[in-house]
Amino acid sequence: MAKSRLNLQAYQQGILERLQQVTAEPEANRSRLAVYAGSERYLLDLRDISEVLPVPTIQAVPLVQPWFMGMANIRGNLYAITDLARFLGVSQQAAVITVESRVLIVHGDFGINAGFLIDSLAGLRSLDEFKLLNMVADVPSHVAGRYEDQQHYQWEVLDIALILEKKEFLQVAA
């Protein structure tokens, strides 16, 4: 068990180091953080996320929306943690936290201490690996693009700024 935990920590540390390297590279605008949330696959701009963490202790808050998980103390700062799949409506059930679950900390440039719970990481991906798909008429406003990978799975590019600006996101009270 200790060896698998060490390997998982080494993998996560490698992702974090690569995330920092890639955001400094000129072609960072072609790289995305690929994640799984609910039954969906998402691509996120690396500049929108400052950290990827194992799930911290989350203190539940009463009388809030079902997608709002609560508050977490991360290095002395409080962060509001949202179940991404539930907020986006792709899951009606509360997320099951596993060893692969992660919290994505939103970049400080947004001026909000927020994190999103995801089911697992799929790693860093270049948009060059994907085929761009046409946007459909009823695509949610927070989806900035749609892609298909070589295995024919569809991935949606999330616009974190639009999610953070949504009235629903800012109104956590039930």
For each residue, the residues with C-beta under 8 A, 3 or more apart:
1: 4 5
2: 5 6
3: 6 7
4: 1 7 8
5: 1 2 8 9
6: 2 3 9 10
7: 3 4 10 11
8: 4 5 11 12 99
9: 5 6 12 13
10: 6 7 13 14
11: 7 8 14 15
12: 8 9 15 16 52 54 102
13: 9 10 16 17
14: 10 11 17 18
15: 11 12 18 19 52 121 123 124
16: 12 13 19 20 51 52
17: 13 14 20 21
18: 14 15 21 22 124
19: 15 16 22 23 33 46 49 52 124
20: 16 17 23 24
21: 17 18 24 25
22: 18 19 25 28 31 46 124
23: 19 20 28 46 47
24: 20 21 28
25: 21 22 28 31
26:
27: 30 31 126
28: 22 23 24 25 31 46 47
29: 45
30: 27 126 127 128
31: 22 25 27 28 46 124 125 126 127
32: 43 44 45 46 124 125 126 127 157
33: 19 43 44 45 46 49 52 104 121 123 124 125
34: 41 42 43 121 122 123 124 125 155
35: 41 42 43 44 102 104 118 119 120 121 122
36: 40 41 42 118 119 120 121 122
37: 40 42 84 85 88 90 91 116 117 118 119
38: 84 85 86 88 90 91 95 119
39: 85 90 91
40: 36 37 85 88 90 156
41: 34 35 36 122 153 154 155 156
42: 34 35 36 37 84 118 155 156 157 158
43: 32 33 34 35 125 127 145 147 155 156 157 158
44: 32 33 35 48 49 104 157 158 160
45: 29 32 33 48 49 157 160
46: 19 22 23 28 31 32 33 49 124
47: 23 28 107
48: 44 45 106 107 110 160 161
49: 19 33 44 45 46 52 104 105 106 107 160
50: 105 106 107 108
51: 16 104 105
52: 12 15 16 19 33 49 102 103 104 105 121
53: 56 74 102 103 105 115
54: 12 101 102 103
55: 58 97 101 102 103 117
56: 53 72 73 74 103
57: 72 73
58: 55 69 70 71 72 81
59: 70 71 72
60: 69 70
61: 64 68 70 71 172
62:
63: 173 174
64: 61 68 70 172 173 174
65: 68 168 171 172 173 174
66: 86 94 174
67: 82 83 86 87
68: 61 64 65 80 81 82 83 172
69: 58 60 81 82 83 95 117
70: 58 59 60 61 64 80 81
71: 58 59 61 78 79 80 81
72: 56 57 58 59 78 79 81 103 115
73: 56 57 76 77 78 79
74: 53 56 77 78 79 105 115
75:
76: 73
77: 73 74 113
78: 71 72 73 74 113
79: 71 72 73 74 103 105 113 114 115
80: 68 70 71 112 113 114 115 172
81: 58 68 69 70 71 72 103 114 115 116 117
82: 67 68 69 86 87 114 115 116 117 169
83: 67 68 69 86 87 91 94 95 116 117
84: 37 38 42 87 88 104 116 117 118
85: 37 38 39 40 88 90 91 95 118 119
86: 38 66 67 82 83 89 90 91 92 93 94 95
87: 67 82 83 84 116 163 168 169
88: 37 38 40 84 85 140 142
89: 86
90: 37 38 39 40 85 86
91: 37 38 39 83 85 86 95
92: 86
93: 86 96
94: 66 83 86
95: 38 69 83 85 86 91 101 117 119
96: 93 101
97: 55 101 117
98: 101 119 120
99: 8
100: 119 120 121
101: 54 55 95 96 97 98 117 118 119 120
102: 12 35 52 53 54 55 117 118 120 121
103: 52 53 54 55 56 72 79 81 115 116 117 118
104: 33 35 44 49 51 52 84 115 116 118
105: 49 50 51 52 53 74 79 114 115
106: 48 49 50 110 112 113 114 115 116 160 164
107: 47 48 49 50 110 160
108: 50 111
109:
110: 48 106 107 114 160 161 164
111: 108
112: 80 106 164
113: 77 78 79 80 106
114: 79 80 81 82 105 106 110 164
115: 53 72 74 79 80 81 82 103 104 105 106
116: 37 81 82 83 84 87 103 104 106
117: 37 55 69 81 82 83 84 95 97 101 102 103
118: 35 36 37 42 84 85 101 102 103 104 121
119: 35 36 37 38 85 95 98 100 101
120: 35 36 98 100 101 102
121: 15 33 34 35 36 52 100 102 118
122: 34 35 36 41 125
123: 15 33 34
124: 15 18 19 22 31 32 33 34 46
125: 31 32 33 34 43 122 129 130
126: 27 30 31 32 129
127: 30 31 32 43 130 132 147
128: 30
129: 125 126 149 150
130: 125 127 147 148 149 155
131: 147 148 149
132: 127 145 146 147
133: 146 147 148 154
134: 146
135: 139 143 145 146
136: 139 146
137:
138:
139: 135 136 143 146
140: 88 143
141: 159 162
142: 88 158 159 162 163 166
143: 135 139 140 146 156 157 158 159
144: 157 158 159 162
145: 43 132 135 156 157
146: 132 133 134 135 136 139 143 154 155 156 157
147: 43 127 130 131 132 133 154 155 156 157
148: 130 131 133 152 153 154 155
149: 129 130 131 152 153 155
150: 129
151:
152: 148 149
153: 41 148 149
154: 41 133 146 147 148
155: 34 41 42 43 130 146 147 148 149
156: 40 41 42 43 143 145 146 147
157: 32 42 43 44 45 143 144 145 146 147
158: 42 43 44 142 143 144 163
159: 141 142 143 144 162 163
160: 44 45 48 49 106 107 110 163 164
161: 48 110 164 165
162: 141 142 144 159 165 166
163: 87 142 158 159 160 166 169
164: 106 110 112 114 160 161 169
165: 161 162 169 170
166: 142 162 163 169 170
167: 170 171
168: 65 87 171
169: 82 87 163 164 165 166
170: 165 166 167
171: 65 167 168
172: 61 64 65 68 80
173: 63 64 65
174: 63 64 65 66
